[in-house]
């Protein structure tokens, strides 16, 4: 039983949930500053985020199964080695979707009406690598939606600052997905998979990633200028700047270890600092 649970947690990449939460939960802190903190709201927002991400990850694994079978980097994934069955994957996808929609019944009705946008993005994203080099930025669209969606769920509308936070999330995720895609550059070339590294090379990919993360930082700075947050916000922004600089210093030398370190370690730290910055600056 323990092994089965571990297999399913690996299947949905539960440990990467930290990448999915920071911008949405930061949006919640901004909204709660206006309407007040409510523990039930927060817990159901987290449940909606996690369940929708589980759905997206499950669909991604199912739709990419034939590609993942050929890719040396992904050949040990559960659906390929048999630790996860297609039936099991579909059950996870269906169950998470039911949980997601159950949480939406609690929130503003507009969130329910707009929810198909999220589901469509999750379904289309795995397919984009088959026809566009902009697949990395399409992944970012999912993160763009999250912060405004949080505010819509709670208030029925979204503000300029949560939209900016969403766009910041778009460029943050797209920026590190560009770098991670370098690991598959040879496979993508051989199998006609669309990606910016396979089309434009590593140098251009690194430049685009740096530009994307610069835009993320600019937007986060602009949020601080737009709304009245405590001075601690600027301390957090400075730390974020240093972390992004550290991430791209690591990537000066492109190796598998350095890419994994930048992707997992540095972006994990950025996620935590981002949430801490918004939480502390709205409370203090």
VEXVO-451457 format. One record per residue (C-alpha): residue in one letter; x, y, z. Coordinates in Angstrom, 1 decimal, decimal comma. Example, Ala and Ser with C-alpha at 12.3 -4.5 7.8 and 13.67 -1.06 7.14 Angstrom:
2
<node residu="a" X="12,3" Y="-4,5" Z="7,8"/>
<node residu="s" X="13,7" Y="-1,1" Z="7,1"/>
END
This chain:
284
<node residu="x" X="0,0" Y="0,0" Z="0,0"/>
<node residu="x" X="2,8" Y="2,4" Z="0,9"/>
<node residu="x" X="4,6" Y="1,7" Z="-2,4"/>
<node residu="x" X="1,3" Y="2,3" Z="-4,3"/>
<node residu="x" X="0,8" Y="5,6" Z="-2,6"/>
<node residu="x" X="4,4" Y="6,6" Z="-3,4"/>
<node residu="x" X="3,9" Y="5,6" Z="-7,0"/>
<node residu="x" X="0,9" Y="7,8" Z="-7,3"/>
<node residu="x" X="2,6" Y="10,7" Z="-5,6"/>
<node residu="x" X="5,4" Y="10,4" Z="-8,0"/>
<node residu="x" X="2,9" Y="10,2" Z="-10,9"/>
<node residu="x" X="1,3" Y="13,5" Z="-10,0"/>
<node residu="x" X="4,7" Y="15,0" Z="-9,0"/>
<node residu="x" X="3,3" Y="16,0" Z="-5,7"/>
<node residu="x" X="6,7" Y="17,4" Z="-4,6"/>
<node residu="x" X="6,4" Y="20,0" Z="-7,3"/>
<node residu="x" X="3,2" Y="21,4" Z="-5,9"/>
<node residu="x" X="5,4" Y="24,2" Z="-4,3"/>
<node residu="x" X="5,8" Y="25,6" Z="-7,8"/>
<node residu="x" X="2,1" Y="25,7" Z="-8,4"/>
<node residu="x" X="1,1" Y="27,5" Z="-5,2"/>
<node residu="x" X="3,2" Y="30,7" Z="-4,8"/>
<node residu="x" X="1,5" Y="33,1" Z="-7,2"/>
<node residu="x" X="-2,0" Y="32,0" Z="-6,4"/>
<node residu="x" X="-1,5" Y="32,1" Z="-2,6"/>
<node residu="x" X="0,2" Y="35,4" Z="-2,9"/>
<node residu="x" X="-2,9" Y="36,6" Z="-4,7"/>
<node residu="x" X="-5,0" Y="35,3" Z="-1,8"/>
<node residu="x" X="-3,0" Y="37,5" Z="0,6"/>
<node residu="x" X="-3,6" Y="40,5" Z="-1,5"/>
<node residu="x" X="-7,4" Y="39,8" Z="-1,7"/>
<node residu="x" X="-7,6" Y="39,0" Z="2,0"/>
<node residu="x" X="-6,1" Y="42,4" Z="2,7"/>
<node residu="x" X="-9,3" Y="43,9" Z="1,2"/>
<node residu="x" X="-12,0" Y="41,4" Z="2,4"/>
<node residu="x" X="-10,4" Y="39,9" Z="5,5"/>
<node residu="x" X="-8,8" Y="36,6" Z="6,2"/>
<node residu="x" X="-11,0" Y="33,5" Z="6,3"/>
<node residu="x" X="-9,5" Y="30,1" Z="7,0"/>
<node residu="x" X="-12,2" Y="28,2" Z="5,1"/>
<node residu="x" X="-11,6" Y="30,4" Z="2,0"/>
<node residu="x" X="-7,9" Y="29,7" Z="2,2"/>
<node residu="x" X="-8,2" Y="25,9" Z="2,7"/>
<node residu="x" X="-10,7" Y="25,6" Z="-0,2"/>
<node residu="x" X="-8,5" Y="27,8" Z="-2,4"/>
<node residu="x" X="-5,5" Y="25,4" Z="-1,7"/>
<node residu="x" X="-7,7" Y="22,4" Z="-2,4"/>
<node residu="x" X="-8,9" Y="23,8" Z="-5,7"/>
<node residu="x" X="-5,4" Y="24,6" Z="-6,7"/>
<node residu="x" X="-3,9" Y="21,2" Z="-5,8"/>
<node residu="x" X="-6,8" Y="19,3" Z="-7,3"/>
<node residu="x" X="-6,7" Y="21,2" Z="-10,6"/>
<node residu="x" X="-2,9" Y="20,7" Z="-10,7"/>
<node residu="x" X="-3,4" Y="17,0" Z="-10,1"/>
<node residu="x" X="-5,8" Y="16,9" Z="-13,0"/>
<node residu="x" X="-3,4" Y="18,8" Z="-15,3"/>
<node residu="x" X="-0,5" Y="16,5" Z="-14,4"/>
<node residu="x" X="-2,5" Y="13,4" Z="-14,9"/>
<node residu="x" X="-3,8" Y="14,5" Z="-18,3"/>
<node residu="x" X="-0,2" Y="15,6" Z="-19,3"/>
<node residu="x" X="1,1" Y="12,1" Z="-18,4"/>
<node residu="x" X="-1,7" Y="10,3" Z="-20,3"/>
<node residu="x" X="-1,5" Y="12,5" Z="-23,5"/>
<node residu="x" X="2,3" Y="12,3" Z="-23,6"/>
<node residu="x" X="2,6" Y="8,6" Z="-23,0"/>
<node residu="x" X="3,8" Y="7,7" Z="-26,5"/>
<node residu="x" X="6,4" Y="10,5" Z="-26,4"/>
<node residu="x" X="7,6" Y="9,6" Z="-22,9"/>
<node residu="x" X="8,1" Y="6,0" Z="-24,0"/>
<node residu="x" X="10,8" Y="7,1" Z="-26,5"/>
<node residu="x" X="12,5" Y="9,7" Z="-24,3"/>
<node residu="x" X="15,4" Y="8,3" Z="-22,2"/>
<node residu="x" X="14,7" Y="11,0" Z="-19,5"/>
<node residu="x" X="11,1" Y="9,9" Z="-19,0"/>
<node residu="x" X="11,4" Y="6,1" Z="-19,6"/>
<node residu="x" X="11,0" Y="5,3" Z="-15,9"/>
<node residu="x" X="7,7" Y="7,1" Z="-15,4"/>
<node residu="x" X="4,9" Y="5,1" Z="-13,8"/>
<node residu="x" X="2,7" Y="4,7" Z="-16,9"/>
<node residu="x" X="5,6" Y="3,4" Z="-18,9"/>
<node residu="x" X="7,0" Y="0,9" Z="-16,4"/>
<node residu="x" X="3,6" Y="-0,2" Z="-15,3"/>
<node residu="x" X="3,5" Y="1,0" Z="-11,7"/>
<node residu="x" X="0,6" Y="3,2" Z="-12,8"/>
<node residu="x" X="-2,1" Y="1,9" Z="-15,1"/>
<node residu="x" X="-4,1" Y="4,0" Z="-17,6"/>
<node residu="x" X="-7,2" Y="3,1" Z="-15,7"/>
<node residu="x" X="-5,6" Y="4,3" Z="-12,5"/>
<node residu="x" X="-4,4" Y="7,5" Z="-14,2"/>
<node residu="x" X="-7,9" Y="8,2" Z="-15,5"/>
<node residu="x" X="-9,4" Y="7,6" Z="-12,0"/>
<node residu="x" X="-6,9" Y="10,1" Z="-10,5"/>
<node residu="x" X="-7,8" Y="12,7" Z="-13,3"/>
<node residu="x" X="-11,5" Y="12,2" Z="-12,8"/>
<node residu="x" X="-11,4" Y="12,2" Z="-9,0"/>
<node residu="x" X="-9,3" Y="15,4" Z="-8,9"/>
<node residu="x" X="-11,7" Y="17,1" Z="-11,4"/>
<node residu="x" X="-14,6" Y="16,2" Z="-9,2"/>
<node residu="x" X="-12,8" Y="17,6" Z="-6,1"/>
<node residu="x" X="-12,0" Y="20,8" Z="-8,1"/>
<node residu="x" X="-15,6" Y="21,4" Z="-9,1"/>
<node residu="x" X="-16,9" Y="20,5" Z="-5,6"/>
<node residu="x" X="-14,7" Y="23,3" Z="-4,2"/>
<node residu="x" X="-16,0" Y="25,8" Z="-6,8"/>
<node residu="x" X="-19,6" Y="25,4" Z="-5,5"/>
<node residu="x" X="-18,5" Y="27,3" Z="-2,4"/>
<node residu="x" X="-17,1" Y="30,3" Z="-4,3"/>
<node residu="x" X="-18,6" Y="33,0" Z="-6,5"/>
<node residu="x" X="-20,7" Y="31,6" Z="-9,3"/>
<node residu="x" X="-18,5" Y="33,4" Z="-11,9"/>
<node residu="x" X="-15,6" Y="31,1" Z="-10,9"/>
<node residu="x" X="-17,7" Y="28,1" Z="-11,9"/>
<node residu="x" X="-18,7" Y="29,6" Z="-15,2"/>
<node residu="x" X="-15,1" Y="30,5" Z="-16,1"/>
<node residu="x" X="-13,6" Y="27,2" Z="-14,9"/>
<node residu="x" X="-13,7" Y="25,5" Z="-18,4"/>
<node residu="x" X="-10,9" Y="27,9" Z="-19,4"/>
<node residu="x" X="-8,6" Y="26,2" Z="-16,8"/>
<node residu="x" X="-9,5" Y="22,7" Z="-17,9"/>
<node residu="x" X="-9,1" Y="23,5" Z="-21,6"/>
<node residu="x" X="-5,6" Y="25,0" Z="-20,9"/>
<node residu="x" X="-4,6" Y="21,8" Z="-19,0"/>
<node residu="x" X="-5,7" Y="19,6" Z="-21,9"/>
<node residu="x" X="-4,2" Y="21,7" Z="-24,7"/>
<node residu="x" X="-0,8" Y="22,3" Z="-23,1"/>
<node residu="x" X="0,6" Y="18,8" Z="-23,5"/>
<node residu="x" X="-0,4" Y="18,9" Z="-27,2"/>
<node residu="x" X="1,3" Y="22,2" Z="-28,0"/>
<node residu="x" X="4,8" Y="20,7" Z="-28,2"/>
<node residu="x" X="3,5" Y="18,9" Z="-31,3"/>
<node residu="x" X="2,9" Y="22,1" Z="-33,3"/>
<node residu="x" X="4,4" Y="25,3" Z="-31,7"/>
<node residu="x" X="7,7" Y="26,4" Z="-30,3"/>
<node residu="x" X="5,8" Y="28,6" Z="-27,9"/>
<node residu="x" X="4,7" Y="25,6" Z="-25,8"/>
<node residu="x" X="6,8" Y="26,9" Z="-22,9"/>
<node residu="x" X="4,7" Y="30,1" Z="-22,8"/>
<node residu="x" X="1,5" Y="28,2" Z="-23,2"/>
<node residu="x" X="2,4" Y="26,5" Z="-19,9"/>
<node residu="x" X="2,8" Y="29,9" Z="-18,5"/>
<node residu="x" X="-0,8" Y="30,8" Z="-19,4"/>
<node residu="x" X="-2,0" Y="28,3" Z="-16,8"/>
<node residu="x" X="-0,1" Y="30,3" Z="-14,1"/>
<node residu="x" X="-1,3" Y="33,6" Z="-15,5"/>
<node residu="x" X="-4,9" Y="32,4" Z="-14,9"/>
<node residu="x" X="-4,4" Y="31,4" Z="-11,2"/>
<node residu="x" X="-4,1" Y="34,7" Z="-9,4"/>
<node residu="x" X="-7,0" Y="36,5" Z="-11,1"/>
<node residu="x" X="-9,0" Y="33,3" Z="-10,6"/>
<node residu="x" X="-8,4" Y="33,4" Z="-6,9"/>
<node residu="x" X="-9,8" Y="36,9" Z="-6,7"/>
<node residu="x" X="-12,8" Y="36,1" Z="-9,0"/>
<node residu="x" X="-13,6" Y="33,1" Z="-6,8"/>
<node residu="x" X="-13,7" Y="35,3" Z="-3,7"/>
<node residu="x" X="-15,1" Y="38,6" Z="-5,0"/>
<node residu="x" X="-16,5" Y="38,0" Z="-8,5"/>
<node residu="x" X="-13,9" Y="40,3" Z="-10,1"/>
<node residu="x" X="-10,2" Y="40,7" Z="-10,4"/>
<node residu="x" X="-7,9" Y="43,7" Z="-9,9"/>
<node residu="x" X="-4,9" Y="45,1" Z="-11,8"/>
<node residu="x" X="-2,5" Y="43,8" Z="-9,2"/>
<node residu="x" X="-3,7" Y="40,2" Z="-9,3"/>
<node residu="x" X="-3,5" Y="40,3" Z="-13,1"/>
<node residu="x" X="0,0" Y="41,6" Z="-12,9"/>
<node residu="x" X="0,8" Y="38,8" Z="-10,5"/>
<node residu="x" X="-0,6" Y="36,3" Z="-13,0"/>
<node residu="x" X="1,5" Y="37,7" Z="-15,8"/>
<node residu="x" X="4,6" Y="37,5" Z="-13,5"/>
<node residu="x" X="3,7" Y="33,9" Z="-13,0"/>
<node residu="x" X="3,5" Y="33,3" Z="-16,7"/>
<node residu="x" X="7,0" Y="34,6" Z="-17,3"/>
<node residu="x" X="8,4" Y="32,9" Z="-14,2"/>
<node residu="x" X="7,2" Y="29,4" Z="-15,2"/>
<node residu="x" X="8,0" Y="29,9" Z="-18,9"/>
<node residu="x" X="11,5" Y="31,1" Z="-18,1"/>
<node residu="x" X="12,5" Y="28,0" Z="-16,1"/>
<node residu="x" X="10,6" Y="25,6" Z="-18,5"/>
<node residu="x" X="12,8" Y="27,0" Z="-21,3"/>
<node residu="x" X="15,9" Y="26,0" Z="-19,4"/>
<node residu="x" X="14,5" Y="22,6" Z="-18,4"/>
<node residu="x" X="13,7" Y="21,9" Z="-22,0"/>
<node residu="x" X="17,4" Y="22,0" Z="-22,8"/>
<node residu="x" X="17,6" Y="18,5" Z="-21,3"/>
<node residu="x" X="15,6" Y="17,2" Z="-24,2"/>
<node residu="x" X="17,2" Y="19,1" Z="-27,0"/>
<node residu="x" X="18,6" Y="16,1" Z="-28,8"/>
<node residu="x" X="15,5" Y="14,0" Z="-28,4"/>
<node residu="x" X="13,3" Y="16,9" Z="-29,6"/>
<node residu="x" X="15,4" Y="17,4" Z="-32,7"/>
<node residu="x" X="15,3" Y="13,7" Z="-33,5"/>
<node residu="x" X="11,6" Y="13,3" Z="-32,9"/>
<node residu="x" X="10,4" Y="16,6" Z="-34,4"/>
<node residu="x" X="9,1" Y="17,8" Z="-31,0"/>
<node residu="x" X="8,7" Y="21,6" Z="-30,9"/>
<node residu="x" X="10,7" Y="23,5" Z="-28,4"/>
<node residu="x" X="12,7" Y="26,7" Z="-28,3"/>
<node residu="x" X="16,0" Y="25,0" Z="-27,4"/>
<node residu="x" X="15,7" Y="22,5" Z="-30,3"/>
<node residu="x" X="14,8" Y="25,3" Z="-32,8"/>
<node residu="x" X="16,9" Y="28,3" Z="-31,7"/>
<node residu="x" X="19,7" Y="26,7" Z="-29,6"/>
<node residu="x" X="20,9" Y="27,0" Z="-26,1"/>
<node residu="x" X="22,3" Y="30,5" Z="-26,2"/>
<node residu="x" X="19,0" Y="32,0" Z="-27,4"/>
<node residu="x" X="17,1" Y="29,9" Z="-24,9"/>
<node residu="x" X="19,2" Y="31,3" Z="-22,0"/>
<node residu="x" X="18,6" Y="34,8" Z="-23,2"/>
<node residu="x" X="14,9" Y="34,3" Z="-23,5"/>
<node residu="x" X="14,8" Y="32,7" Z="-20,0"/>
<node residu="x" X="16,7" Y="35,7" Z="-18,6"/>
<node residu="x" X="14,3" Y="38,1" Z="-20,3"/>
<node residu="x" X="11,3" Y="36,2" Z="-19,0"/>
<node residu="x" X="12,6" Y="36,3" Z="-15,4"/>
<node residu="x" X="13,5" Y="40,0" Z="-15,7"/>
<node residu="x" X="9,9" Y="40,7" Z="-16,7"/>
<node residu="x" X="8,7" Y="38,6" Z="-13,7"/>
<node residu="x" X="10,8" Y="40,8" Z="-11,3"/>
<node residu="x" X="9,7" Y="44,1" Z="-12,9"/>
<node residu="x" X="6,1" Y="43,1" Z="-12,5"/>
<node residu="x" X="6,6" Y="42,1" Z="-8,9"/>
<node residu="x" X="8,3" Y="45,5" Z="-8,3"/>
<node residu="x" X="5,3" Y="47,2" Z="-10,0"/>
<node residu="x" X="2,9" Y="45,5" Z="-7,7"/>
<node residu="x" X="4,7" Y="47,0" Z="-4,7"/>
<node residu="x" X="4,5" Y="50,4" Z="-6,3"/>
<node residu="x" X="0,8" Y="50,1" Z="-7,1"/>
<node residu="x" X="-0,5" Y="49,0" Z="-3,7"/>
<node residu="x" X="0,4" Y="49,9" Z="-0,2"/>
<node residu="x" X="2,4" Y="47,1" Z="1,2"/>
<node residu="x" X="4,8" Y="47,3" Z="4,2"/>
<node residu="x" X="8,5" Y="48,1" Z="3,7"/>
<node residu="x" X="9,3" Y="44,4" Z="4,2"/>
<node residu="x" X="8,0" Y="43,8" Z="0,7"/>
<node residu="x" X="11,1" Y="45,5" Z="-0,7"/>
<node residu="x" X="13,4" Y="43,3" Z="1,4"/>
<node residu="x" X="11,7" Y="40,3" Z="-0,1"/>
<node residu="x" X="12,0" Y="41,7" Z="-3,6"/>
<node residu="x" X="15,7" Y="42,2" Z="-3,1"/>
<node residu="x" X="16,1" Y="38,6" Z="-2,0"/>
<node residu="x" X="14,1" Y="37,5" Z="-5,0"/>
<node residu="x" X="16,4" Y="39,5" Z="-7,3"/>
<node residu="x" X="19,5" Y="37,8" Z="-5,7"/>
<node residu="x" X="17,9" Y="34,4" Z="-6,1"/>
<node residu="x" X="17,2" Y="34,9" Z="-9,8"/>
<node residu="x" X="20,7" Y="36,2" Z="-10,3"/>
<node residu="x" X="22,1" Y="33,1" Z="-8,5"/>
<node residu="x" X="19,9" Y="30,8" Z="-10,7"/>
<node residu="x" X="21,2" Y="32,3" Z="-13,9"/>
<node residu="x" X="24,8" Y="32,3" Z="-12,7"/>
<node residu="x" X="24,4" Y="28,5" Z="-12,1"/>
<node residu="x" X="23,1" Y="28,2" Z="-15,7"/>
<node residu="x" X="26,2" Y="29,9" Z="-17,2"/>
<node residu="x" X="27,6" Y="26,4" Z="-17,4"/>
<node residu="x" X="24,8" Y="24,2" Z="-18,9"/>
<node residu="x" X="25,0" Y="20,7" Z="-17,4"/>
<node residu="x" X="22,3" Y="18,3" Z="-16,3"/>
<node residu="x" X="23,2" Y="18,8" Z="-12,7"/>
<node residu="x" X="23,1" Y="22,6" Z="-13,0"/>
<node residu="x" X="19,8" Y="22,5" Z="-14,8"/>
<node residu="x" X="18,3" Y="20,3" Z="-12,1"/>
<node residu="x" X="19,7" Y="22,5" Z="-9,4"/>
<node residu="x" X="18,3" Y="25,7" Z="-11,0"/>
<node residu="x" X="15,0" Y="24,0" Z="-11,7"/>
<node residu="x" X="14,3" Y="22,3" Z="-8,4"/>
<node residu="x" X="16,5" Y="24,0" Z="-5,7"/>
<node residu="x" X="16,5" Y="27,6" Z="-6,9"/>
<node residu="x" X="12,9" Y="27,8" Z="-8,0"/>
<node residu="x" X="11,8" Y="26,1" Z="-4,8"/>
<node residu="x" X="13,6" Y="28,8" Z="-2,9"/>
<node residu="x" X="12,0" Y="31,5" Z="-5,1"/>
<node residu="x" X="8,6" Y="30,1" Z="-4,5"/>
<node residu="x" X="9,0" Y="30,1" Z="-0,7"/>
<node residu="x" X="10,4" Y="33,6" Z="-0,6"/>
<node residu="x" X="7,7" Y="35,0" Z="-2,9"/>
<node residu="x" X="4,9" Y="33,6" Z="-0,7"/>
<node residu="x" X="6,7" Y="34,8" Z="2,5"/>
<node residu="x" X="7,2" Y="38,3" Z="1,0"/>
<node residu="x" X="3,5" Y="38,7" Z="0,2"/>
<node residu="x" X="2,3" Y="37,2" Z="3,5"/>
<node residu="x" X="4,5" Y="39,2" Z="5,8"/>
<node residu="x" X="4,1" Y="42,4" Z="3,8"/>
<node residu="x" X="0,3" Y="42,2" Z="4,0"/>
<node residu="x" X="0,2" Y="41,2" Z="7,7"/>
<node residu="x" X="2,9" Y="43,5" Z="9,1"/>
END
